[in-house]
Amino acid sequence: METMHKKHHGVCFFRNARWMHVLIVGVVLWFPLRVIAGDKLEGDADRFPREITVGESTVQRKGVGRMRRWMITGADVALYAPAGTRRQDLLTGGPLALSFYYYTRIRGEQFARAGFETLQQNVAADMMQEQAENLEKMETFFTDVGRGDRYLLQYEPGYGTTLKRNGKKVGTIEDEAFAAFYFQIWLGENPIDERMYYALVASMPE
């Protein structure tokens, strides 16, 4: 666990003339502001279809949130789940997807650190240890993105958690327990962005 944690430190953001922009985006992603419960920041729903398929299941768009800090918009995010899904059931094993549309440049290692630190706030240390190998593998799937790029993170029961970039499969974590662990970055009690979270689930019953 200590080895995995160390790899997220010492990242140099001063490699090119855009270092300040990258640094600001990194802070935006890693240290989201706390907001009043229920406050939401909605994204552009027109960028996402109303329904998509996850394996053999059709899932519906529940909400679209926006990740933005200090006037910088990082991404819009759409949540997909089966009809009738309640908030409390999102991580209980049904098909699930998050679709991301990016507005700015984000480096691959920024995804890794943001996810790692958010998971530490949502799951117990023993679970972090149990999923350490899967988490490191998932982190390798993420690469740099720019405006207009998309990621689709989906969980298909019986198959696993898959990441797609611009419509092409990057990789899959087959461990069935990984989805409930990993999706807590966005849907856990302490999500990476609370205003985005409330926009994602606003239409769903508790």
N, C-alpha and C positions, 0 to 999 in steps of 0.2 A: 504494500500500500504506500509506504514511504517513497519507494522508487517511482511509482506512478505519479505521486503528488509532485515530486521534484521536477518532473519533465515539463510541468506547466509553468515553471518559473524561469526567469532569465531570458525571456523572449525579447529580442531586440526589434524595436519598431522604427529604428532610425536608418533604414537601409536605402531609402530613396527620398526624393524631394517631397513626397506626399506623407512624410512621417507624422506630421501634426494631425492630418485628417485621420490616419489610421489609429493614432493614439486616442483621439476623441471618441471614435467609434468603439474602440476597445473599452473605454471607461463606460460608455453608454450601455454596452452589453453586459459588462461584468458587475456594475454597481447600480442597478435600477433603483429609482426613488420609491419610497413607500407612499401610498396614497390612501385616501378615505375609502373604506370598504364599500364596494358597489360602484365606485367611480370607474368609468370605462372609456377606452379610446378605440373607436371603431376604424377599421380599414376600408379599403375600396372593394366592396363585394363583387363588382363587375369583373374583377380579375380572376374570379374563381367560379367554376360551374356549380350549379345547385346540387348535383349528385355526381358521385364517382363510384367506381367499383373497386372493392378490395377483395381479391380472390373471386369467389362466387357470390359475394354479398354486395348489395347496393347500399351505400351510406349517404346520408344527407348533410348538406352544409348547415351547421348549427349557428355559427357566428363567425365574424371576421374582425380580428383585432389588429392594432397597429403598435409596433415597437418603435417608440420615439422618445428621445431624451434631449433636452436642451436644444430644441428646434431641429434636431437631426432625425430624419425618418430612416430607420434601418430596414424594416420589412413589414409587409402585411402578412397575416397568418390566418388561415381558415381551418376551422375544426369540422371534421366529418365523423358522424356516428350514426348507428341505425335509428330509424324512427322510434320515438317513444323513450329513448335513452334518457335517464335522469343523471344529474351531475354526479351524484354519489356512486353511480354505476359505470362511470367512464373507464375506470381502471380495473374492472372486474373480469376482463377476459373476452369481451366482444370485439368485433372488428372496429378499427379506429384509425384515423388518419389526421395528420396536420400537413397543410400545404403552405409553402412559404414563397413569397415574391419579394425580391430584394431591390432596394432603391439605391444602395451605396456599396462601396467596396468593403468586404469583410474578409479577413484572412482565416485560413483553415484552423490555425491554432487558437484563434479567438473563440471559435465554437467549442473547442475542447475545454478551455479554461472556464468559460461561462457555464457550460453544462456541469462540469465537475463541482464547482463551487455551489451551484444551486442544488445539486443532488445532496451535498453534505448538509444542507439546511432542511432536507425533506425526509431522509432515510437514516436508519440507524447505522452505526459503524460496521456492525457485522454484515449487514446487507451490502454496504459499499465494498467490503472485502470479498463477499461471495460473488459479486458481479464485476469485480475488478478486471478480469480478463476480457469479458464481453464489452465492458465500457471502453477499454483501450482499443479493442478491435473496431468498435463503432466510431471512435474518434478518428481513426485512419480513413474513414469513408469521406470525411468532410475536407473539401479543398476550398481555395479562394473563390469568392463570388463577386460579381459586379452587378450593376443595375440591369434588371431584366432577367437575371438568372432565377431559377426556381429549384427548390428541394421539395420532395414529397416523402414524408416519413409515415409509414403505414404498418399496422399490425394485422396480420391475417391469422386467426386461430388455426392451430395445427401446422402452420408453416413458419411463422416467425415475424420478426421486425425488419422491414426492408427500407432502405433509403434509395431514392431515385433522384438524379440530378438532370434537370431539363428533359424529363421523360425517359431517361435511360437508367436502368438498374445499376447501382454502385456496389451494393452488398447486402447480405442478410445475416442477422443474428437469430439462430434457430431456437435458442433457449426460450421456452414459453414464459418463463418468469421475467424475462428481461423487459418486456413491454411495460408492465405495471411499474417496474423500477424506472425506466428511462423516460417515459412520458411525464413523470412527475416534474421534470424540468419546466414544463409549461402548464401542467394541470394539477400539480401538488398543492399542499397547503401553503407553501411559500414559493410561488411560481417566479420565474425569472423576470416577469413583468406583470404586475397586478392589474394595471388598467387594461392591458391586452387580454389577460385571463377573463376579466369580467365581461369584456366584449364577446369573447368566444362562447361563454355559457349563458349569456343574458336571457336567451329565449328558452332555456332548458329548465324544467322543474327540478327542484332540489331533491 
